[in-house]
Amino acid sequence: MSNPSKERQYAHMAQQLQLLQANLVKTSEQLEIMSQHCNKNLVGQLGKVHASWFIGSNRFFEEEMLGKQKK
């Protein structure tokens, strides 16, 4: 004996699970894109920090070396 109410509930649940699966796939794709963007920005920021430290240390070194040679 089949129960029409149960069949309808299972059909509805199957539709909801398909929708959930589609949303999870979309969310996963969006997280991957966000991760790629964050990695690009992070690498860019680290590059800027590294360049700043290099320029600053180079200027300090030149001032120390040139300053001591002039005296």
C-alpha positions in Angstrom: 0.0 0.0 0.0 1.4 3.4 -1.0 0.7 6.5 1.0 0.1 9.5 -1.3 1.0 11.9 1.4 4.4 10.3 2.0 5.1 10.2 -1.7 4.2 13.9 -2.0 6.5 14.7 1.0 9.4 12.6 -0.5 8.9 14.3 -3.9 9.0 17.7 -2.2 12.1 16.7 -0.2 13.8 15.5 -3.4 13.2 18.9 -5.0 14.5 20.7 -2.0 17.6 18.6 -2.0 18.2 19.3 -5.6 17.9 23.0 -4.9 20.3 22.7 -2.0 22.8 20.9 -4.1 22.6 23.6 -6.8 23.1 26.3 -4.2 26.0 24.4 -2.7 27.7 24.2 -6.1 27.2 27.9 -6.7 28.5 28.8 -3.2 31.5 26.6 -3.8 32.3 28.3 -7.1 31.9 31.8 -5.5 34.2 30.8 -2.6 36.8 29.6 -5.1 36.6 33.0 -6.9 36.9 34.8 -3.6 39.9 32.8 -2.6 41.6 33.5 -5.9 41.0 37.3 -5.5 42.2 37.2 -1.9 45.4 35.4 -2.9 46.1 37.9 -5.7 45.5 40.9 -3.3 47.6 39.3 -0.6 50.5 38.7 -2.9 50.3 42.3 -4.2 50.2 43.6 -0.6 53.2 41.5 0.4 55.1 42.7 -2.7 54.4 46.4 -1.7 55.6 45.8 1.9 58.7 44.0 0.6 59.5 46.8 -1.8 59.0 49.4 0.9 61.3 47.6 3.3 63.9 47.3 0.5 63.8 51.0 -0.5 63.9 52.1 3.1 66.8 49.9 4.0 68.6 50.9 0.9 68.2 54.6 1.7 69.3 54.1 5.2 72.4 52.1 4.1 73.3 54.8 1.5 72.9 57.6 4.1 75.0 55.7 6.7 77.8 54.8 4.2 77.8 58.2 2.4 77.4 60.1 5.7 80.4 58.4 7.3 82.5 58.8 4.2 81.9 62.6 4.0 83.1 63.1 7.6 
